[in-house]
Amino acid sequence: MSGSPYSELAAAVSSLRQQVSDLHQELVRYDLVVWTAGNVSGRVPGHDLFVIKPSGVRYDRLSPDSMIVCDLDGQVVEGELSPSSDTAAHAYVYRHMPDVGGVVHTHSTYACAWAARGEPVPCVLTAMADEFGDEIPVGPFALIGDDSIGRGIVGTLGEHRSPAVLMQNHGVFTIGGDARAAVKAAVMCEDVARSVHISRQLGEPIPIDPGDVDRLHARYQNVYGQPARPVPATDRGARP
C-alpha cells in the first residue's frame, strides 16, 4: 500500500535536507566559500517548497536537521533557525523559473574577480561551451535582503543558456535541474574563471566560433556520459 501524501512529502523533505546539507560540503571541498558565506538550496519535487541553508552557521556545523524549509514566498515552513539572507533571491528564482530545481550562491575567488569588474567570462574554452553554452554573463548590482538579486538572476539567465551568472560586485549564482547540478555549475564556473584569467595574463584568448559552441554544447548536454539503463522487466512489475 502506498503511503499517504503527507508521509510522501515528509520523506521527500527529509531526503532533500540530507542532500542539501551534504552538498554544502562540496562548496568547501572546491574552495568556493569561506567562513559562513554562500548557500545551496533545492526545490522539493512536486511541491511549492524548497530547502536552504540557515544564516550564519559554519559549514562544519551544518546537518540535515539544521536545514530550513521555506515556501516559494521565502517564508519559513519548518526549521528552528533563520534561513539564509539570500532566501528571497532563491524564492524569486523558483517562482519565476519552474524548471529550476536547485540554486547555489558562492563567493569563489576568480569568479568574484570578474564580477568585481562587471565583466563576463568569454567563451574561449571547450569546457565552457560544454557546460555554459556561451559566455558567463554579468547580472546587475543589487542589494542583499529582498528579491532584487533574484530579479537580476532571472532577468539575466531567462534568455541565456548559461546556468551561471556573475552578479556585479557580489558573486556567483548558479541554477540547475536539481541542487547537485547547480553545485556542479558553481564548481565549473570557478574553474573556467580561473583558467581564462590566467590566459589573459599571457595575451588575448582566442574565441570559439559560435557554431562550434553550439555543437559542443549540444553534444555535452545530449550525448556525453553514460546512457540511461533500461529498467529490467521484473522491476517494472512484470511477472517472471
Buried (B, 14 or more C-beta within 10 A) or exposed (E): EEEEEEEEBEEBBBBBBBBBBBBBEBBBEBEBBBEBBBBBBBBBEEBBBBBBBBBEBEBEEBEBEBBBBBBBEBEBBEBEBEBBBBBBBBBBBBBBBEEBBBBBBBBBBBBBBBBEEBBBBBBBBBBBBBBBBBBBBBBBBBEEEEBBBBBBBBBBBEEBBBBBBBBBBBBBBBBBEBBBBBBBBBBBBBBBBBBBBEBEEEEEBEEBEEEEBBEBBEEBEEEEEEEEEEEEEEEEEEEE
